[in-house]
């Protein structure tokens, strides 16, 4: 069987988020880390290729995304999805717009949508403006993001700065009319020379309607929420069966640990809550700058604590602390130092017997899966909207089983780190 839906995600947690959404909607889904060289498994309906292109220079992000597209085309995919963060994390120069335009050109299509809405995680779009809860994106915690600060909530304006094409809007007065009305708006936008449309969405019902309206689009772009409505299009064509539980991971063993590298507001609160109940070790970026062997120190500490329950290893800091470190060593070097340390600590955790692992932060998750030699993920049960448990597929044979949750820094309730384990027992 050919793969029906081929997806490209610009970071690791975003890929897991999307894959979990597709599994929940009845598509057997596998997430692959980086552009694969081998064919997809024969038993999957959707493949998500997770890249680390969110903050790369735009030319690199385009090149890698096009390689992923070519592989997905070789697997017979009938539709393609470019997934990015529900807070539209991107600098004015890219990468969302440039990558989307490159994919459109490669697929010879003249129109697509951009809809990062994810109402279950309080991301909604109204009149083209992205909201986080009740706040405009530009007034939310994302305005202080260390790599992609979002200071403009008007997505039509943000995307138009990134692309050569004309960007239009399908606003809520259209969306609430359902799939047929939305498709008519798309047709009108195309006639007016628009190649992109930002699409409003306030609820999951809207996402299903938008998904249905996208049935004939070769390329869809957005957050994972928009994927809710895509599987039904394949069912209507007789290409996808209604299946039972596609999320079982089998037996789960091993010690438990959390690695938190994100500095988002949500992760800061999750760290604070977990520290009230569990042992926690702070990976001090300034100690890394000073050349201390933080990795060894952390693992020696973990060895004394982990047999009694979950442990937390975190580098999560306030925006002020992050900026002071960036000012001292540079933005890229600061991030790389922390990611490398957390990835090396994670390798040590696996040797100590950790078999259940939560990683918070897209960049941190990318560093961890690379360090562990993980080539793919089987998608399991959902912990919270956008965050499933997964089982690692290793490049090495005879590797001990590992289940892990790769969490976007912005996702999850304050109790996420404490409650996640209940979903795989």
Secondary structure, 3 states (H helix, E strand, C coil): CCCCEEEEECCHHHHHHHHHHHHHCCCCEEEEECCCCCCCCCCCCEEEEECCCCCCCHHHHHHHHHHHHHHHHHCCCCEEEEECCCCCCCECCECHHHHHHHHHHHHCCCCEEEECCEHHHCEEEECCEEEECCEEHHHCHHHHCCCCCCCCCEHHHHHHHHCCCEEEEECHHHHCCCHHHHHHHHHHHHHCCEEEEEECECCHHHHHHHHHHCCCCCEEEECHHHHHHCHHHHHHCCCCCCCCCCCCCCCCCCEEEEEECCCCHHHHHHHHHHHCCCCEEECCHHHHHCCCCHHHHHHHHHHHHHHHCCEEEECCCCHHHHHHHHHHHCHHHHHHHHHHHHHHHHHHHHHCCEEEEEEECHHHHHHHHHHHCEEEEEEEEEEECCEEEEEEEECCCCCCCCEEEEECCCCCCCCHHHHHHHHHC
